[in-house]
Amino acid sequence: MMASAKDTARSGASEGERLTVSIRFAVSALVLTAILLTAFASSLLWWQTSEAISRQLASTINAQIAGAVRKEVTAIVAEAQAAHTAIRTLFLQNVLDTREADKREFVFLSQLQSQAAISSAAFGWPDGSFFAAHKLGDQRLEMMEISLTDHPGQRRVDEYDVVPGDIEFASRRFEPTSYKVAEQPWFKEGLAADEPRWFKVDVHPGGARPAIALAGPIDVYQERQGVLAIIIEHARIARFLAQLQVGRTGSAFILERDGHVVAAPDGTADEVNMGQGRQPLLPVAQQAIRSSPPGDDAWRGRVQSGDGAFEIARNPLPFPGWSLVTVIPEAEFLGPVDAALHRVIIGLGIGAVLAALVSAALARSVIAAPLGRVVAELRHVEAFALEQVRRHPSRLREIASLSGAIHEMAGGLSSFGKFIPADLVRQLLRQGVDARPGGHVQELSVMFIDIAGFTGLSERMGDRVVPLLSRYLDLVSTVIVDHGGTIDKFIGDAVMAFWGAPTAQPDHAAACCRAALACQAAVAASGLRDDDGRPLTIRIGINSGPMLVGNIGSALRLNYTVIGDAVNVASRLEGANKSYGTAILIGEPTARLAGDAVLTREVDRIAVYGRDEGLAAHELIGLAAEATARDRSLVAHYARGLQDYRARDFAAALAGFEAVLALKPGDRAAELMIARCRALAQTAPDPHWRPVTALTTK
């Protein structure tokens, strides 16, 4: 029918009329035949097998519940496997090192946030060290670490509050612990295994809680680094069971072969509250599974208990040893069916005749033409030409609703463009990028922007900061898009964007620098001010280099983003602006790639937080074509001072930096270097001194 409708919309008038007649006739005949057959079959079955139908109703309920639970357990297992695969891939590809705390915490927490069923992600090292990211219900997370060298015998716990789209640090504590990961079966067997497998887990660093874990070894360059475990607590499954409606008074339970309870319905259960785990029908379910035939095959039966008779169904689940047991009282579905049976048959017969006549008439006049127009609108959606989608009224409610739903879907997709621009979606579709995890390493440029002093500003203004933040984000987002950037995400007041993907940009570094200068100018010209009336200022960090770009995440939730060391350096450079009094710091690769298009000065060689080696940090002063003689003189004096400073000629370096101050009084970078030169001139540095400044904060 849909194919014929498409032919109708695309054909000429005469052939369209012929096909329209064919559709009307076919729809009328199908509707009439289906209704008459349904009425006849339903009447016959209801008349002869009322009790059997009632029992079949219970069987249908059981099948639906079993299907829903099997689907949920399958999804839980799939989420755990997807999370384990995603993290394991990052380790194997050397994108993430097991000892890199910052990146490891980010990856583990992102998996917890993107996978609703996962309770925790843990990693154990052969030396006995242990790290885990763990949910505390839906509103809180904790990261814990047990180290044999740092606070031995204690467990460090960092708690975070979950806020929309982000997490906020709440507290840190140290507490004694006797937990030893090397003694846990999942670790010992996982360390000796070749592939991940499932384990029962009862012992956790925070106490005893029943759970299952997918644990397997992590090898990097054929060297075993440790064991990665994705843990799902039974409480998560108990909460899902509470959402199921098993008839009016029935219940569903997940039990092991011996009747041990895996999960009983409890809407309050989570990682903090284990729930009661006791239900009135639980003893009936345990009695039934113990008396049922051995094996894991599906089974249905009837159990007599002190409270009456119950219909029982046992269905195997995708997790080894688990069975779903549903319990429905017989009195619920074997009520006074016969009394209403005759009325149902008579009403069904009359309704079938009337419905057949009405549907035949409506099919001739209402279905064919509107259906063709609806198909045409679907073609617009398929091409992502959402602005061309129109609503088409129809006398048939279903078709009118379908047309309205398509129009609303187009509007919803248009709204989704505020999160991922439509142009980006079209580019990804044209390039054949599938909506599944994957990516490739590519040289790109990435930029981080945030508002100077935003933490204090948000605390002072409270919810009044939202309009200010919205205007600021609208402003910088427009500038980024106008300069060819791809907005990755908003993190509070921070904006992350990158250049060079999904559309290749040979001058991505220069384009990123131009966008940064344009953002700075746009904010300055906007008149945005804080609660004290001071102009809003921003800090920007930029870096270029090879990074992993693509759909990062799991099979259930993806984010087109970039990750890698070059991305982390850009974030750290943004924070380093505070130390040097600068507004825009760019990495050495960006300065090299941008070349003569921009004017920069190397302010220092720094070791950012989380890295030991030094990297050159350049201040982006402006576009080279717009640079003044004063700007170039300032850069030259600073470069000479930095050269003398690194050559240990601190007196000559002082002269160079003081010349910078003469051109730009209050230059924070020059003042810092002058202070260092004076201190080093008084106390000569040791032979191992390196002109590298370590930043101790992010």
C-alpha positions as CSV (number, residue, x, y, z in Angstrom):
1,M,0.0,0.0,0.0
2,M,2.8,2.4,0.8
3,A,4.6,1.6,-2.5
4,S,1.4,2.3,-4.4
5,A,0.9,5.6,-2.6
6,K,4.4,6.6,-3.6
7,D,3.6,5.7,-7.2
8,T,0.5,7.8,-7.0
9,A,2.4,10.9,-5.8
10,R,5.0,10.6,-8.5
11,S,2.8,9.6,-11.5
12,G,0.8,11.7,-14.0
13,A,-2.9,12.6,-13.5
14,S,-4.4,9.7,-15.6
15,E,-2.2,6.9,-14.3
16,G,-2.5,8.4,-10.8
17,E,-6.3,8.1,-11.0
18,R,-6.0,4.4,-12.2
19,L,-3.7,3.6,-9.3
20,T,-5.9,5.5,-6.8
21,V,-8.9,3.4,-7.8
22,S,-6.8,0.2,-7.4
23,I,-5.7,1.3,-3.9
24,R,-9.3,2.1,-2.8
25,F,-10.6,-1.2,-4.1
26,A,-7.7,-3.1,-2.4
27,V,-8.1,-1.3,0.9
28,S,-11.9,-1.8,1.0
29,A,-11.6,-5.4,0.2
30,L,-8.9,-6.1,2.7
31,V,-10.6,-4.2,5.5
32,L,-14.0,-5.9,4.9
33,T,-12.4,-9.4,4.6
34,A,-10.3,-8.9,7.7
35,I,-13.1,-7.6,9.8
36,L,-15.5,-10.4,8.8
37,L,-12.9,-13.1,9.3
38,T,-11.9,-11.6,12.7
39,A,-15.6,-11.4,13.8
40,F,-16.3,-15.0,12.8
41,A,-13.1,-16.4,14.3
42,S,-13.5,-14.4,17.5
43,S,-17.2,-15.4,17.9
44,L,-16.4,-19.1,17.4
45,L,-13.5,-19.1,19.8
46,W,-15.2,-17.1,22.5
47,W,-18.3,-19.2,22.3
48,Q,-16.6,-22.6,22.6
49,T,-13.5,-21.9,24.7
50,S,-14.2,-19.1,27.2
51,E,-12.2,-20.7,30.0
52,A,-9.4,-21.7,27.6
53,I,-9.2,-18.1,26.4
54,S,-9.0,-16.8,30.0
55,R,-6.1,-19.2,30.7
56,Q,-4.5,-18.1,27.4
57,L,-4.8,-14.5,28.7
58,A,-2.7,-15.5,31.7
59,S,-0.3,-17.2,29.3
60,T,-0.1,-14.0,27.2
61,I,0.6,-11.9,30.2
62,N,3.4,-14.3,31.2
63,A,4.8,-14.3,27.7
64,Q,4.7,-10.5,27.6
65,I,6.3,-10.2,31.0
66,A,8.9,-12.8,30.0
67,G,9.6,-11.0,26.8
68,A,10.0,-7.7,28.6
69,V,12.3,-9.2,31.2
70,R,14.3,-11.2,28.7
71,K,14.7,-8.0,26.6
72,E,15.8,-6.0,29.7
73,V,18.3,-8.7,30.8
74,T,19.6,-8.9,27.3
75,A,19.9,-5.2,27.2
76,I,21.7,-5.2,30.5
77,V,24.1,-7.9,29.3
78,A,24.6,-5.9,26.1
79,E,25.3,-2.7,27.9
80,A,27.9,-4.3,30.1
81,Q,29.5,-5.9,27.1
82,A,29.4,-2.6,25.2
83,A,30.9,-0.7,28.1
84,H,33.6,-3.4,28.6
85,T,34.4,-3.4,24.9
86,A,34.5,0.4,24.7
87,I,36.9,0.8,27.6
88,R,39.0,-2.2,26.6
89,T,39.3,-0.7,23.1
90,L,40.6,2.6,24.5
91,F,43.2,0.6,26.5
92,L,44.2,-1.6,23.6
93,Q,44.5,1.3,21.2
94,N,46.7,3.1,23.7
95,V,44.3,6.0,23.7
96,L,44.0,5.5,27.5
97,D,46.7,4.3,29.9
98,T,45.5,2.3,32.9
99,R,47.5,4.6,35.2
100,E,46.3,7.9,33.7
101,A,43.9,8.9,36.5
102,D,42.2,11.9,34.9
103,K,41.4,10.2,31.6
104,R,40.5,6.9,33.3
105,E,38.0,8.6,35.6
106,F,36.5,10.5,32.7
107,V,36.0,7.4,30.6
108,F,34.6,5.3,33.5
109,L,32.2,8.0,34.6
110,S,31.0,8.6,31.0
111,Q,30.2,4.9,30.7
112,L,28.2,5.0,33.9
113,Q,26.3,8.1,32.7
114,S,25.6,6.6,29.2
115,Q,24.6,3.1,30.4
116,A,21.6,3.2,32.8
117,A,21.8,-0.4,33.9
118,I,25.5,-0.4,34.9
119,S,26.2,0.1,38.7
120,S,30.0,0.4,38.5
121,A,33.1,0.1,36.4
122,A,36.2,-1.2,38.2
123,F,39.8,-2.0,37.4
124,G,42.3,-4.0,39.5
125,W,46.0,-4.1,39.0
126,P,48.3,-7.1,39.6
127,D,50.0,-5.2,42.4
128,G,46.7,-5.1,44.4
129,S,45.7,-1.5,43.5
130,F,42.1,-1.0,42.7
131,F,39.9,1.8,41.2
132,A,36.2,2.0,40.5
133,A,33.5,4.4,39.5
134,H,30.2,3.6,41.2
135,K,26.7,4.9,41.1
136,L,24.9,5.9,44.3
137,G,21.4,5.7,42.9
138,D,20.4,8.1,40.1
139,Q,21.5,11.4,41.7
140,R,25.0,10.6,42.9
141,L,28.3,9.0,41.8
142,E,31.4,8.0,43.7
143,M,35.0,7.3,42.5
144,M,37.0,5.1,44.8
145,E,40.7,4.1,44.8
146,I,42.7,1.7,47.0
147,S,46.4,2.1,46.6
148,L,49.1,0.0,48.3
149,T,51.5,3.0,48.3
150,D,49.2,6.1,48.7
151,H,47.2,5.9,51.9
152,P,47.7,2.1,52.4
153,G,44.8,0.4,54.2
154,Q,42.4,3.1,53.3
155,R,39.9,3.7,50.6
156,R,39.7,7.1,48.9
157,V,36.2,8.0,48.0
158,D,35.3,11.1,45.9
159,E,31.5,11.7,45.6
160,Y,29.8,13.7,42.8
161,D,26.3,15.0,42.4
162,V,24.6,14.3,39.1
163,V,23.3,17.5,37.5
164,P,21.6,17.8,34.0
165,G,24.3,17.0,31.5
166,D,27.2,17.0,34.0
167,I,28.5,16.1,37.4
168,E,29.7,18.2,40.3
169,F,32.3,17.3,42.9
170,A,30.7,17.0,46.3
171,S,33.2,15.6,48.8
172,R,36.3,13.5,49.4
173,R,36.9,11.2,52.3
174,F,39.3,8.4,53.3
175,E,38.1,5.4,55.2
176,P,39.7,2.2,56.4
177,T,39.1,-0.8,54.2
178,S,40.0,-4.5,54.3
179,Y,39.0,-5.0,50.6
180,K,41.7,-6.8,48.6
181,V,41.0,-7.0,44.9
182,A,43.6,-9.8,44.5
183,E,41.4,-12.1,46.7
184,Q,38.3,-11.6,44.6
185,P,37.3,-14.5,42.3
186,W,36.4,-12.2,39.5
187,F,39.9,-10.7,39.6
188,K,41.9,-13.9,40.1
189,E,40.0,-15.8,37.3
190,G,39.8,-12.8,35.1
191,L,43.6,-12.2,35.3
192,A,44.2,-15.8,34.2
193,A,41.6,-15.8,31.4
194,D,41.9,-14.9,27.8
195,E,38.4,-13.3,27.3
196,P,35.9,-11.6,29.6
197,R,33.3,-13.8,31.4
198,W,30.5,-13.4,33.9
199,F,30.9,-13.8,37.7
200,K,28.7,-13.6,40.7
201,V,29.9,-10.8,43.0
202,D,28.8,-10.4,46.6
203,V,31.8,-8.5,48.1
204,H,32.4,-4.9,47.2
205,P,34.7,-2.2,48.8
206,G,31.6,-0.6,50.2
207,G,30.0,-3.8,51.7
208,A,28.2,-6.9,50.7
209,R,25.7,-6.5,47.8
210,P,24.6,-9.1,45.3
211,A,25.7,-8.3,41.8
212,I,27.0,-9.8,38.6
213,A,30.2,-8.7,36.8
214,L,31.6,-9.0,33.3
215,A,35.4,-9.2,34.0
216,G,38.2,-9.8,31.7
217,P,41.9,-9.1,31.3
218,I,43.4,-6.0,29.7
219,D,46.6,-6.5,27.6
220,V,48.6,-3.7,26.1
221,Y,51.5,-4.6,23.8
222,Q,51.1,-8.2,25.0
223,E,51.6,-7.2,28.6
224,R,48.8,-7.9,31.1
225,Q,47.9,-4.7,32.8
226,G,45.1,-5.9,35.0
227,V,41.4,-6.8,35.0
228,L,38.5,-4.6,34.0
229,A,35.0,-5.4,35.5
230,I,31.6,-4.0,34.6
231,I,29.3,-4.6,37.6
232,I,25.5,-4.7,37.7
233,E,23.9,-4.9,41.0
234,H,20.7,-6.9,41.5
235,A,18.9,-3.9,42.9
236,R,18.8,-2.4,39.4
237,I,16.9,-5.4,38.1
238,A,14.6,-5.3,41.2
239,R,13.6,-1.8,40.3
240,F,12.8,-2.8,36.7
241,L,10.6,-5.7,37.9
242,A,8.6,-3.2,40.0
243,Q,7.6,-1.4,36.8
244,L,5.9,-4.5,35.3
245,Q,2.2,-5.1,35.7
246,V,1.5,-8.8,36.0
247,G,-2.3,-8.8,35.8
248,R,-3.9,-6.9,38.6
249,T,-2.5,-8.7,41.6
250,G,0.3,-11.0,40.2
251,S,4.1,-10.6,40.6
252,A,7.2,-11.5,38.7
253,F,10.5,-12.7,40.2
254,I,13.9,-13.7,39.0
255,L,15.2,-16.8,40.8
256,E,18.0,-19.2,40.6
257,R,17.5,-23.0,40.1
258,D,17.5,-23.6,43.9
259,G,14.9,-20.8,44.5
260,H,17.5,-18.3,45.6
261,V,16.2,-14.8,45.0
262,V,18.0,-12.7,42.4
263,A,15.5,-9.9,42.2
264,A,12.0,-9.2,43.6
265,P,9.9,-6.2,42.6
266,D,11.0,-3.1,44.5
267,G,10.6,0.4,43.1
268,T,12.9,1.9,45.7
269,A,15.9,-0.4,45.2
270,D,19.2,1.0,43.9
271,E,22.9,1.0,44.7
272,V,22.2,2.8,48.0
273,N,19.0,1.1,49.1
274,M,19.0,-2.7,48.5
275,G,15.2,-2.8,49.0
276,Q,13.2,-5.3,51.0
277,G,13.3,-8.2,48.6
278,R,10.2,-9.8,50.1
279,Q,6.8,-10.0,48.5
280,P,3.6,-11.9,49.5
281,L,3.8,-14.1,46.4
282,L,7.5,-14.9,46.7
283,P,7.1,-18.1,48.8
284,V,4.7,-19.4,46.1
285,A,7.3,-18.7,43.4
286,Q,10.0,-20.4,45.3
287,Q,7.8,-23.4,46.0
288,A,7.0,-23.7,42.3
289,I,10.5,-23.5,41.0
290,R,11.7,-26.1,43.5
291,S,9.0,-28.5,42.5
292,S,9.2,-27.8,38.7
293,P,10.9,-30.3,36.4
294,P,14.7,-30.1,36.3
295,G,16.4,-28.2,33.6
296,D,16.1,-24.7,32.1
297,D,13.2,-25.3,29.7
298,A,10.1,-23.1,29.9
299,W,7.4,-24.6,32.1
300,R,3.9,-23.7,33.1
301,G,1.9,-25.2,36.0
302,R,-0.6,-24.7,38.7
303,V,0.3,-24.5,42.4
304,Q,-2.1,-24.8,45.3
305,S,-1.2,-22.7,48.3
306,G,-2.9,-21.7,51.5
307,D,-4.2,-18.6,49.9
308,G,-5.7,-20.3,46.9
309,A,-4.6,-21.6,43.5
310,F,-2.0,-19.8,41.3
311,E,-1.0,-20.0,37.7
312,I,2.8,-20.3,37.5
313,A,5.1,-19.8,34.5
314,R,8.9,-20.4,34.5
315,N,10.9,-19.0,31.6
316,P,14.7,-19.1,31.2
317,L,16.6,-15.8,30.9
318,P,19.7,-14.9,28.8
319,F,21.9,-15.0,32.0
320,P,23.1,-18.5,33.0
321,G,21.1,-20.0,35.9
322,W,18.4,-17.3,36.0
323,S,14.7,-17.9,35.5
324,L,11.7,-15.6,35.4
325,V,8.9,-16.9,37.6
326,T,5.5,-15.2,37.2
327,V,2.7,-15.8,39.7
328,I,-1.0,-14.9,38.9
329,P,-3.9,-15.9,41.2
330,E,-6.5,-18.0,39.2
331,A,-9.3,-16.0,40.6
332,E,-8.1,-13.0,38.6
333,F,-8.8,-14.5,35.2
334,L,-11.4,-17.2,35.8
335,G,-14.2,-14.8,36.9
336,P,-17.7,-14.7,35.6
337,V,-16.7,-14.9,31.9
338,D,-19.8,-16.8,30.8
339,A,-22.2,-14.1,32.0
340,A,-20.7,-11.6,29.7
341,L,-19.8,-13.9,26.8
342,H,-23.2,-13.7,25.0
343,R,-23.2,-9.9,25.1
344,V,-19.7,-9.8,23.7
345,I,-20.6,-12.0,20.8
346,I,-23.7,-10.0,19.8
347,G,-21.9,-6.7,20.2
348,L,-18.9,-8.1,18.2
349,G,-21.1,-9.2,15.3
350,I,-23.0,-5.9,15.1
351,G,-19.8,-3.9,15.4
352,A,-18.1,-6.0,12.7
353,V,-20.8,-5.3,10.2
354,L,-21.0,-1.6,10.9
355,A,-17.2,-1.2,11.0
356,A,-16.9,-3.1,7.6
357,L,-19.4,-0.8,6.0
358,V,-18.0,2.4,7.4
359,S,-14.3,1.4,6.6
360,A,-15.2,0.5,3.1
361,A,-16.8,3.9,2.5
362,L,-13.9,5.8,4.2
363,A,-11.3,3.8,2.2
364,R,-12.8,5.0,-1.1
365,S,-12.7,8.7,-0.2
366,V,-10.2,9.3,2.5
367,I,-7.3,7.0,2.4
368,A,-5.6,7.0,-1.0
369,A,-4.9,10.7,-1.7
370,P,-3.9,11.7,1.9
371,L,-1.6,8.6,2.0
372,G,0.2,9.7,-1.1
373,R,0.8,13.2,0.4
374,V,2.0,11.7,3.6
375,V,4.5,9.5,1.7
376,A,5.8,12.6,0.0
377,E,6.4,14.3,3.3
378,L,8.2,11.3,4.5
379,R,10.6,11.7,1.6
380,H,11.3,15.2,2.8
381,V,12.2,13.8,6.2
382,E,14.3,11.1,4.6
383,A,16.3,13.8,2.8
384,F,16.4,15.8,6.1
385,A,14.7,18.7,4.3
386,L,12.7,19.4,7.4
387,E,11.7,22.9,6.4
388,Q,9.7,21.5,3.5
389,V,7.5,19.2,5.6
390,R,3.8,20.3,5.8
391,R,0.8,19.1,7.7
392,H,-2.1,17.6,5.6
393,P,-5.6,17.4,7.0
394,S,-7.7,14.3,6.5
395,R,-11.1,13.2,7.4
396,L,-9.6,10.0,8.6
397,R,-8.3,10.4,12.1
398,E,-5.4,8.0,11.8
399,I,-4.1,9.5,8.6
400,A,-4.5,13.0,10.0
401,S,-2.7,11.9,13.2
402,L,0.0,10.3,11.0
403,S,0.5,13.5,9.0
404,G,0.5,15.5,12.2
405,A,3.0,13.1,13.8
406,I,5.3,13.5,10.8
407,H,5.1,17.3,11.0
408,E,5.8,17.2,14.7
409,M,8.6,14.7,14.1
410,A,10.1,17.2,11.6
411,G,9.7,20.0,14.2
412,G,11.4,17.8,16.8
413,L,14.2,17.0,14.5
414,S,14.6,20.7,13.8
415,S,14.8,21.4,17.5
416,F,17.4,18.6,17.8
417,G,19.5,20.8,15.5
418,K,20.1,23.0,18.5
419,F,22.1,20.0,19.9
420,I,23.6,18.7,16.6
421,P,23.3,21.0,13.6
422,A,21.4,19.7,10.7
423,D,24.4,20.5,8.4
424,L,26.5,18.1,10.5
425,V,23.8,15.4,10.3
426,R,23.6,15.8,6.5
427,Q,27.4,15.6,6.2
428,L,27.6,12.5,8.3
429,L,24.8,10.9,6.2
430,R,26.5,11.9,2.9
431,Q,29.8,10.4,4.1
432,G,28.1,7.2,5.2
433,V,29.0,7.5,8.8
434,D,26.9,4.9,10.6
435,A,25.3,5.6,14.0
436,R,27.5,3.1,15.8
437,P,30.7,3.3,17.9
438,G,33.8,4.0,15.8
439,G,36.3,6.6,14.7
440,H,39.7,7.2,13.3
441,V,42.8,9.3,14.3
442,Q,43.1,12.6,12.4
443,E,45.0,15.8,12.8
444,L,42.5,18.4,14.1
445,S,42.4,21.6,16.1
446,V,40.3,21.8,19.3
447,M,39.3,24.8,21.4
448,F,38.0,25.2,24.9
449,I,36.3,28.5,26.1
450,D,35.0,29.4,29.5
451,I,34.1,32.5,31.4
452,A,36.8,33.9,33.8
453,G,35.5,33.7,37.4
454,F,32.3,31.9,36.5
455,T,32.3,29.7,39.6
456,G,32.0,32.8,41.9
457,L,29.7,34.5,39.5
458,S,27.2,31.6,39.5
459,E,27.3,31.3,43.2
460,R,26.5,35.0,43.6
461,M,23.8,35.2,41.0
462,G,22.1,31.8,41.5
463,D,19.4,31.2,38.9
464,R,19.8,34.7,37.6
465,V,22.9,33.6,35.8
466,V,20.9,31.5,33.3
467,P,19.9,34.4,31.0
468,L,23.5,35.7,31.0
469,L,24.9,32.3,30.3
470,S,22.4,31.7,27.5
471,R,23.3,35.0,25.8
472,Y,27.0,34.2,26.1
473,L,26.6,30.7,24.7
474,D,24.5,31.9,21.8
475,L,27.1,34.5,21.0
476,V,30.2,32.2,21.0
477,S,28.2,29.3,19.3
478,T,27.3,31.6,16.4
479,V,30.9,32.7,16.0
480,I,32.2,29.1,16.1
481,V,29.7,27.9,13.5
482,D,30.3,30.9,11.2
483,H,34.1,30.1,11.3
484,G,33.5,26.4,10.3
485,G,33.8,24.9,13.7
486,T,31.9,21.9,15.1
487,I,30.5,22.4,18.6
488,D,31.2,19.3,20.6
489,K,29.5,20.0,23.9
490,F,28.7,22.6,26.6
491,I,30.1,21.9,30.0
492,G,28.6,24.5,32.3
493,D,30.0,27.8,31.0
494,A,32.7,26.0,29.0
495,V,32.3,25.4,25.2
496,M,34.3,22.6,23.4
497,A,34.6,22.8,19.7
498,F,36.9,21.4,17.0
499,W,37.9,22.1,13.4
500,G,38.8,19.7,10.6
501,A,35.9,17.1,11.0
502,P,33.6,15.9,9.8
503,T,34.4,18.1,6.8
504,A,38.2,18.3,6.1
505,Q,39.7,21.8,6.6
506,P,43.4,22.1,5.5
507,D,43.7,25.4,7.5
508,H,41.9,24.1,10.6
509,A,44.5,25.6,12.9
510,A,44.3,29.1,11.4
511,A,40.5,28.9,11.3
512,C,40.4,27.9,14.9
513,C,42.6,30.9,15.9
514,R,40.4,33.2,13.9
515,A,37.4,31.9,15.6
516,A,39.0,32.4,19.0
517,L,39.8,36.1,18.2
518,A,36.3,36.6,16.9
519,C,34.8,35.1,20.1
520,Q,36.9,37.4,22.2
521,A,35.9,40.4,20.1
522,A,32.2,39.4,20.1
523,V,32.0,39.0,23.9
524,A,33.8,42.4,24.4
525,A,31.4,44.1,22.0
526,S,28.3,42.5,23.4
527,G,28.2,44.5,26.6
528,L,27.7,41.4,28.7
529,R,28.5,42.2,32.3
530,D,28.6,40.3,35.6
531,D,26.6,41.2,38.7
532,D,29.2,43.8,39.7
533,G,28.9,45.6,36.3
534,R,32.3,44.4,35.1
535,P,32.6,43.3,31.5
536,L,32.5,39.6,31.0
537,T,35.8,38.1,30.0
538,I,36.7,34.7,28.5
539,R,39.7,32.4,28.5
540,I,40.5,30.2,25.6
541,G,42.8,27.2,25.1
542,I,43.7,25.8,21.7
543,N,45.8,22.8,20.6
544,S,46.3,20.8,17.4
545,G,47.5,17.3,16.8
546,P,46.3,13.8,16.1
547,M,43.2,12.8,18.0
548,L,40.5,10.2,17.8
549,V,37.4,11.6,16.1
550,G,34.1,9.7,15.5
551,N,31.1,8.2,17.3
552,I,32.4,7.6,20.8
553,G,30.2,5.8,23.3
554,S,28.2,2.6,23.2
555,A,25.7,0.9,20.9
556,L,22.9,2.6,22.9
557,R,24.2,6.1,23.1
558,L,26.8,7.9,20.9
559,N,28.5,11.3,20.8
560,Y,30.3,12.6,17.8
561,T,33.4,13.9,19.5
562,V,37.2,14.0,19.7
563,I,39.4,12.5,22.4
564,G,43.1,12.2,22.9
565,D,46.2,13.8,24.5
566,A,46.0,16.8,22.2
567,V,42.5,17.5,23.5
568,N,43.6,17.3,27.1
569,V,46.4,19.7,26.4
570,A,44.0,22.3,25.0
571,S,41.8,22.0,28.1
572,R,44.9,22.6,30.3
573,L,46.1,25.5,28.2
574,E,42.7,27.2,28.8
575,G,43.2,26.9,32.5
576,A,46.9,28.1,32.2
577,N,45.6,31.5,31.1
578,K,44.9,32.3,34.7
579,S,48.5,31.9,35.7
580,Y,49.9,34.1,32.9
581,G,47.2,36.8,32.8
582,T,46.5,35.9,29.1
583,A,43.2,35.4,27.3
584,I,44.1,32.9,24.6
585,L,46.9,30.3,24.9
586,I,47.6,27.9,22.0
587,G,49.9,24.9,21.7
588,E,53.1,24.7,19.7
589,P,51.5,22.5,17.0
590,T,48.7,25.1,16.5
591,A,51.2,27.9,16.3
592,R,53.3,26.0,13.7
593,L,50.3,25.0,11.6
594,A,48.7,28.5,11.7
595,G,52.1,29.9,10.5
596,D,52.2,33.5,9.3
597,A,48.4,33.9,9.5
598,V,48.6,34.8,13.2
599,L,50.9,36.7,15.6
600,T,51.9,34.9,18.7
601,R,54.5,35.0,21.4
602,E,55.8,32.0,23.3
603,V,55.1,32.8,27.0
604,D,56.8,29.8,28.6
605,R,57.4,26.2,28.5
606,I,55.1,24.5,30.9
607,A,54.3,21.1,32.3
608,V,50.5,21.1,32.6
609,Y,48.6,19.2,35.3
610,G,48.9,15.5,34.6
611,R,52.0,15.7,32.4
612,D,55.7,15.8,33.3
613,E,57.2,16.8,30.0
614,G,57.2,20.5,29.0
615,L,55.3,22.0,26.1
616,A,55.5,25.4,24.6
617,A,52.6,27.7,25.3
618,H,52.0,30.6,22.9
619,E,49.8,33.6,23.5
620,L,47.6,34.4,20.5
621,I,47.9,38.2,20.1
622,G,46.0,38.6,16.9
623,L,45.9,38.2,13.1
624,A,49.3,38.9,11.5
625,A,47.7,41.2,8.9
626,E,46.3,43.4,11.7
627,A,49.3,43.4,14.0
628,T,50.8,46.8,15.0
629,A,54.5,47.7,15.2
630,R,54.0,47.8,19.0
631,D,52.7,44.2,19.0
632,R,55.6,43.0,17.0
633,S,58.1,44.9,19.2
634,L,56.6,43.4,22.3
635,V,56.9,39.9,20.8
636,A,60.5,40.5,19.9
637,H,61.5,41.8,23.3
638,Y,59.8,38.9,25.1
639,A,61.4,36.3,22.8
640,R,64.9,37.8,23.5
641,G,64.1,37.7,27.2
642,L,62.9,34.1,27.1
643,Q,66.0,33.1,25.1
644,D,68.4,34.7,27.7
645,Y,66.3,33.2,30.5
646,R,66.7,29.7,29.1
647,A,70.5,30.4,28.5
648,R,70.7,31.3,32.3
649,D,71.7,34.9,31.5
650,F,69.2,36.3,33.9
651,A,70.5,39.8,33.9
652,A,70.0,40.1,30.1
653,A,66.6,38.3,30.4
654,L,65.5,41.0,32.9
655,A,66.2,43.7,30.4
656,G,64.1,42.0,27.7
657,F,61.2,41.4,30.0
658,E,61.3,45.0,31.4
659,A,61.2,46.3,27.9
660,V,58.0,44.3,27.5
661,L,56.6,46.0,30.6
662,A,57.6,49.4,29.2
663,L,55.5,48.7,26.1
664,K,52.6,47.0,28.0
665,P,52.5,48.0,31.6
666,G,50.9,45.3,33.8
667,D,51.8,42.4,31.5
668,R,51.3,39.4,33.8
669,A,53.6,37.1,31.9
670,A,56.5,39.6,31.9
671,E,56.0,40.2,35.6
672,L,56.2,36.5,36.3
673,M,59.4,36.1,34.3
674,I,61.0,39.1,36.0
675,A,60.2,37.7,39.4
676,R,61.8,34.4,38.4
677,C,64.9,36.0,36.9
678,R,65.5,38.0,40.1
679,A,65.1,34.9,42.3
680,L,67.3,32.8,40.1
681,A,69.9,35.6,39.8
682,Q,70.2,35.6,43.6
683,T,70.3,31.8,44.0
684,A,72.0,30.2,41.0
685,P,70.0,27.1,39.8
686,D,71.5,23.7,40.1
687,P,73.0,22.0,37.0
688,H,69.8,20.0,36.5
689,W,67.5,23.0,36.4
690,R,65.2,23.1,33.4
691,P,63.3,26.2,32.2
692,V,60.0,24.4,32.5
693,T,57.2,25.6,34.8
694,A,54.9,23.0,36.4
695,L,51.3,23.9,36.7
696,T,49.8,22.2,39.7
697,T,46.1,22.8,39.0
698,K,43.8,22.1,36.1
